[in-house]
Amino acid sequence: GPVALVAAVSQTLVISYWATAPSLSDKAVYRYFARTIPHDDFTTNALVNTIGSMGWKALALLYPDNIFGQGFAQGVAKYASDTGVTVLASQSYFPGDAKSIEDGLRLIKRSGQPPLHRL
């Protein structure tokens, strides 16, 4: 993110308690960035493994169209095939836009799978 880039230029350490984007782990770019929570790859891997262990074979994904939602969707797609889970549909929506959410749900319903949603 922008704060991490400013920290790199000014050589000032930034410790985040909220940033979960996996890209921030790239120490070649973000040498002065650290976090107190795991990045999205850890959480999406655990989530997809849990879904697979529950016997789900497929899912549809509805996620907010922002950096956090996009990272979540990419992580789910990355780990789903490793666990035998198929992502049948993946649809973003604009947070706070009811029509966008309704449109996303309509597309998800066409896939025949219940949505997996990240708040």
N, C-alpha and C positions, 0 to 999 in steps of 0.2 A: 503494500500500500504506500500511499504518498508519505505518511509519517515515517515509515521505515526507510524510504529513499532519502528524505531530509536528514534522518539520523546518520545514514551512511556518508552523506556529503559533509556533515558537520562533525562526524566521528563521535557521536553522542549515543550512548546506550539507551535503547528503548525496550522496556519490558511490558508486554501486553498481557492482560488477563482475559481478553476477549477475542483476539484475532485468530481465526482457525484456518485460513487459506493455506493449503499445502505449499503454494509458491513462495511463501515467506520463509520457508525452511532452506531456501537456496542461499548458502553462506557466501557464494561468490558475488551475489547481488546485495544481500542483507546481512553484512558482517556484524552490524551493531544492533541486531534485532533478536530478542528472545521472547518466549511466552511461558505462561504458567499452566497452560492447558494443552492437550494434544491437538494436532491439526486434524482436519476433516477426514483424511485417509484412515486414521485409526477408528474414528467413530462410524464411518460408512462401512468399513470392513466388518466391524463387530455387528452392525445392524444387518448387513446382508447375510452373515453367518448365522445369526439368530433366525432370520426369515427362512433360510434353507433348512435349519434344524427343526423348524416348525412344520416342515413338509410342503411349504409353498414352492411351486414350480415356476410361477410367473407373477409379475407385478406390473402395475402402471404407476408412473411417478409424476406427481404434480408438485412443482417447486417455484419459489419466488424468483423472478427475473432480476437477480442481483448477484454480486460476487459470492455471497454465502450460498445462495440457492444453486448457482451454477456449479460451485465446487462440490456441493452435496450430490447433485445429479451426476457429475463426472465420476465421483467416487463410487456411487451405487453401480453405475455402468461398468466401471473398472473391475469391481469385485464380484458382480452378479454371475458372470459366466464361470468364474472359478468355483462357485458353489452350486452350479447346476440350476440357477435361477435365471429366467429369461425376462428381460425388460421389454414388455410388449408395446408400451407407449411411454413417452417422456415429454411432458408439456410444461412450459413455464407460464407464469401469470405475473401481472404487475401488482405488487402489494398495494392494498387499499383500493383497487379498482374492481368493484363487484362484477362488472361485465366481463372483465378479463378472467376472473376466477370462474365464473359460470361457463365461459367459452372453453376454458381448460378442462373443467369437469365434464363438459359435453364430449370433448374429444377423448377423454379418458374412458368414459362410459362406452364409447364405440369399440374400445379395445376388449371389453368384456371383463376387465379386471378392476378390483377395488383400488382406489388411489393410495399410495404411500406418500404422506405429506410432511414436509419439514416446515415448522413454524418459524 
